[in-house]
Amino acid sequence: MAEPAEHLIYFYGTECVHCVEMDEPKKRLEQEHGLKLKELECWHNDENAKLLEKYDRGRCGGIPFMYNTKTEKFICGNCDYDTLKQWALE
């Protein structure tokens, strides 16, 4: 199993339906490219919620939210595998 890539941050909420939809694309990214996102639950964790606000800067305002600290690119909301892969591999 791959260790989480520290620069690929995935903010989610445990009960978030849209976050659950990201399970398959995330699993495929790990299987095909060995990349695992650093997952931070932010509905029940205030520290993670504050970190989400720091990276989001009002651009998305919700979850799922993915942020690449190397490229400073983000994804707001759920997405398909190809979009996730492009974001992660840039």
N, C-alpha and C positions, 0 to 999 in steps of 0.2 A: 504494500500500500504506500502511495506517495505521501510525503510530508507536505503540508500546506505551503504554497508559495507566499512568502510574506508580503510581496508587492501586489498580489491579487486579492483584494478584500471584497467579501460578499456579505452585505448587511441584509438580514432577514428577520422575520417574525415567525415564531413557532406555529401560530395558527393562521398564517397568511396563505391564502389559496394560491396567489400568484407565485409565492416563493416555492410552494410544493411543485408547481409546474416547471420550475428550474431544476428539479432533481435529476431528470434524465439528461439534459444537456451538460450539467456539471459532471455526472457520472461518465458520460461519453468523453468529455475533455480529459478526465483523469485516465481513462482506459487507453485512449488513442495517443495522448501526448504526455502522459505522466504529470499533468498539472492539476493540482488540487487547490481550490480556493481557500483562503483563510476565512472561515465562517464566523461571523459575529452576530449573535442574536440580540436585537435591540428593543424588542417590546417589553421584555422582562429584565433588562439589564441597563441601568441608567448610564453606566460608564460607556458601554457600547453605543447607546443612543446619542451621547454627547460627541463621540468620535464620528458617528454618522453625520451629525450636523456640521462638524468641522470639514469633512470631505465634500459633503453635498453643497454647502454654501447657497442653499435656496434654489438650486437648479432642478431638483427632482421633488423633494418634499415627501417622499414615501419610499416604500420598499416593494420589491427587492431593489437594491442599489448596489452596483458593483463599481469599484474604483481601483485603477491600476496606478500605484504610486510611482512607477518608473516613467510612464508616459503621461500621467495626469489625465487620462481619458476615462470616461465613465459610461455606464449603461444604466438608464433609468427604467425600471420595470422589467418584466420578464422578456425574454428574447429567444430566438431560435439558436440552434447549435452553431451555425456558421457565423452568426454575429458574435456569439460568445467566444468562439475560437479566434476570430480576427482580433478582438479586443485583448485577449489573453496573450497572443503570440506577437503582438506588435512590439 
